Amino acid sequence: MKRWELLVNLFEACTCWKSLAQLHCQTFKAGLTHYSFFATKLNALYAKYASVELARKVFDETPHRTVYLWNAALRGYCRDKQWEETLRLFCNMISNASTDDDKPDNFTLPIALKACAGLRALEYGNAVHGLIKKHDKVGEDMYVGAALIEFYSKCGLMDDALQVFKEFSLPDVVLWTSMVTGYEQNGNPEEALRFFTRMVMEEGLIPDRVTLVSVVSACAQLSNFKLGSSVHCFVIRRGFNTDITLGNSLLNLYAKTGSIKFATCLFRRMSKQDVISWSSIIACHALNGAAVEALDLFNEMINGKVEPNPITVVNALQACSVICNLEEGTKIHELAIWNGFELDVSVSTALIDMYMKCFTPDKAVDLFQRMPKKDVVSCAALLGGYAHNGMAHQSIGVFRNMLIGEIQPDAVAMVKILAACAQLGILQQALCLHGYVKKRGFNNNIFVGASLIELYAKCGGLDNAIQIFEGILDKDVYVWSAMIAAYAIHGCGGEAINLFDQMVENSAVRPNNITFLSVLSACSHSGLVEKGLEIFNLMLHGYRLNPNSEHYGMVVDLLGRTGELEKAMEIINKMPFPAGPHIWGALLGACRIHHNVKLGEVAAKNLFNLDPNHSGYYILLSNIYAMDEKWESVAELRTLIKEKKMKKMFGQSMVDAGSEVYSFVAGDRFHPDSQQIYELLKKLEVKMREEAYSPDLEFLQHDGEFF
């Protein structure tokens, strides 16, 4: 008896594989291995500290198997996520059950339901539910009820889950939590929060940590900072603020709502941070305009000897993409290789995106080709990357290979291929892609619809763009903005403004920064200065939106086109942030048109500081000097350009002829039919002169002196 008790105590104290092996030997020597009690203990410990295979061996060698032994074996397979083997063993249990001692109980059935949920095996789960209904006592067990709710939730059947919930007259916290979690995981955060409110306000139940994690996740889905921060206060009051899982959920909430300050404060106050905590805080900064700080945090994590996981690496690479930090991105790539997840599909995709954003397409393509398994997301990264690098024609090849490889594009991939084709400006290609969009049923997707409008506009098919716009019943702000931009591209300023007025007056859609950028562009292209300034003031004071550099650049361009350069300079001086190249470039271009040397020098000086190797700025200033006959200044700039060995970026054009797309630059003689092409160009020039076209030869002469 003493030996029996000693073994029981030793089993309770066992915490490692070595001790377990010794205990097994002692049990065998004592002749107790066939006792169900010790067999159950051995089975559970082997599953925990060794493997389910060794646990199964103990199970198979035990002649008399009680429900406790069956449960231990089932639990081992379930913990190891071997769902099919779990259900196979469960079937054997039912088949072999002969007495109440070995029949499934209220601990067995939740394990079987968990396996059904893991496999999304609805039919099998329904059979288990039927078995539960035959046993009233088991069916009344709330632990079993929670397992049923989880099963139906994982299968996306929340109505069935709700029916199970209603069968309990006094559901406990676990059942309420199961419903809250189910709704949250099925993309219905509003219903999850309604259930939570009923649980706390009407039933007076105190939520536990699991409940609060689901509630915080629901707030994150809704991007509801106010409600999420209230839940955070509740967490602190209940003393749950040391729970790392809850802390990580709150970090995710603040990341989704752009609350960097709150996220950082929470992160620094956490008593313990794991890799998920670091990943969340890095993502919070990377996705909310603080990419430099995100990389600082990543390096702090690495220096603190915290091992990154693929998600951490992806978040850090996203930060590199935002600020085009190739050097840091390359280091992270090396770290990914060292940790063995370079070819993890999410990491590879993030690396492709980073290299493309950092204008290193060769490395992106090399990595893509080495990926053992390509999915639609990685293909979409390559599609968008080629377009970002001015290689939109390569995107067509990627899209074709996707279809050949039976990788079906999703809405994101369609938006990217449509944007790439918009760069090419080939109407026939646009028509083909539009046909594919209809065939695949993407025509009801508003983002695809907006991209089609942009595509047709850039391919010269304004009528097609209008047709797409009018065919979209539920127009959101992006669809309206795309159509306004389409009118702007075609110089239809009046139509763009009328459409903007129609949107504001006759729809419930509120214009955003993109909308105002489109309207300002339309005003600029059409020379509608007063109207443009009126719309800019509406943006500032009517909708209280903060303009970015593009908006200010458009206003400067607007004033510059009509020669109001002093007013443009006044706008720049009043900006809430330093003017970037986009804005100074617009002013410099206007100074060339209106021969304003003084302001041109101011604009050029700022541009040289911001982007000292951009040859175009030097050329523009030299033309301003030349038109003012300041030849010494022209000569100085010419010398400076030669010393810096700067090259002019030539514009590339494309022509769709037959089944081929030809690209060329000015003065290109490499095409085999170049002689016929230039003969045709001469005829066109004669025809243009007959139509009274007069080129700005003086400008072209000064421009050509440098290259």
PyMOL commands that set and color helices and strands:
alter all, ss='L'
color gray80, all
select helices_A, chain A and resi 2-13+17-29+36-49+52-60+67-79+83-96+100-102+108-119+122-134+136-139+142-154+158-166+173-185+189-202+209-221+225-237+244-256+260-269+275-286+291-303+310-323+326-339+345-357+361-370+376-388+392-404+411-424+427-439+442-444+446-458+462-471+477-489+493-506+513-526+529-542+549-561+565-574+581-593+597-610+615-627+631-644+674-690+697-704
alter helices_A, ss='H'
color red, helices_A
select strands_A, chain A and resi 653-657+660-664
alter strands_A, ss='S'
color yellow, strands_A
deselect
rebuild
show_as cartoon
